[in-house]
Amino acid sequence: MKIVVIGGTGLIGSKLVGNLRERGHDVLAAAPNTGVNTITREGLAEALNGADVVVDVANAPVWEDKAVLDFFETSGRNLLAAEAAAGVRHHIALSIVGSERLPDNGYFRAKVAQENLIKASGIPYTILRATQFFEFVGGIAQSATAGQEIRLSPALIQPIASDDVAEALADVAVALPVNGTIEIAGPEAIPLDELVRRFLRATEDQRKVLPDVHARYFGAVLDDQSLTPGDNPRIGAIRFEDWLGRQAAG
Ligand SMILES: NC(=O)c1ccc[n+]([C@@H]2O[C@H](COP(=O)([O-])OP(=O)(O)OC[C@H]3O[C@@H](n4cnc5c(N)ncnc54)[C@H](OP(=O)(O)O)[C@@H]3O)[C@@H](O)[C@H]2O)c1
């Protein structure tokens, strides 16, 4: 089976490509630095030639509200049109748990726009919605830092290891399309301020985390349902503490 991974050189994409190759599939890692660009369409038709399945794990290079919306809309339109022409029989995309619940977050609005294009495309699809990656926790801390203080909501978050996301995507890629959405989350729901505190402790970072129910998460106020999954999500195996330990061990 030929599987094209759009964004196949990124954090998730490179793990997914490795995982699917180990399972014996013919996998193409597609990204601008391998000559495939979903914005300019460079190399796109050639990459999709003979493809059975496409997994889209591309990410926007710029996260400013308008730029990120333009990226996911243009990339989504170009990719889905090329897939229709190539006769692709399963489109898979990686989205984010709770995207529709936080319209004040421009990145989430762009992911909802990406999902809507997929649902309207007529191509059989599966959307996998993941919670925040462990690898993203440092970025959350950075986004909320002022001086030596980090103000964060104590709302629950249920982050996941990128390895677990890649494993789930590989399972989805070799299964039939569900024409719907599946959620995946990490094994533990943790207050966001506490999650970042644990990360800073493990990385010997002296910044201080202050709980603040009004603190915005990339523009949005959170509650315990904002970033946590609904009923019956798939649960990743790797715990945050174990992941932190592995990072420290290099
Ligand atoms: N971060 C989170 O916590 C989280 C949670 C849930 C879902 N997600 C979703 O997970 C997905 C993957 O994220 P990631 O962290 O693995 O991303 P990443 O490491 O930033 O990788 C992005 C990939 O997209 C490629 N790309 C960029 N522009 C492209 C274009 N015009 N055409 C084709 N490919 C292009 C990049 O290629 P180059 O290197 O050549 O530019 C790279 O391979 C994203 O869609 C994100 O929304 C993220």
The ligand as an ORCA input file, in Angstrom:
! r2SCAN-3c Opt
* xyz 0 1
  N       1.617     20.641     18.990
  C       0.573     20.000     19.497
  O       0.483     19.861     20.721
  C      -0.487     19.414     18.590
  C      -1.572     18.747     19.140
  C      -2.521     18.147     18.302
  C      -2.349     18.236     16.909
  N      -1.283     18.911     16.386
  C      -1.127     18.940     14.913
  O      -0.077     18.053     14.568
  C       0.377     18.363     13.248
  C       1.868     18.098     13.152
  O       2.573     18.909     14.064
  P       4.155     18.785     14.230
  O       4.493     19.379     15.548
  O       4.603     17.379     13.896
  O       4.670     19.778     13.070
  P       6.182     20.153     12.686
  O       7.171     19.357     13.457
  O       6.265     21.641     12.709
  O       6.282     19.660     11.163
  C       5.563     20.298     10.168
  C       5.759     19.578      8.853
  O       4.953     20.257      7.869
  C       5.763     20.463      6.732
  N       5.268     21.577      5.927
  C       5.310     22.923      6.213
  N       4.829     23.621      5.173
  C       4.463     22.714      4.227
  C       3.930     22.816      2.912
  N       3.656     24.016      2.346
  N       3.712     21.684      2.202
  C       3.980     20.461      2.745
  N       4.480     20.295      3.977
  C       4.732     21.417      4.703
  C       7.157     20.703      7.304
  O       8.136     20.564      6.278
  P       9.491     21.480      6.270
  O      10.265     21.046      7.466
  O      10.129     21.155      4.951
  O       9.026     22.910      6.366
  C       7.212     19.590      8.338
  O       7.497     18.360      7.716
  C      -0.092     19.813     12.984
  O      -1.091     19.791     11.978
  C      -0.703     20.268     14.314
  O      -1.816     21.108     14.121
  C      -0.356     19.484     17.191
*
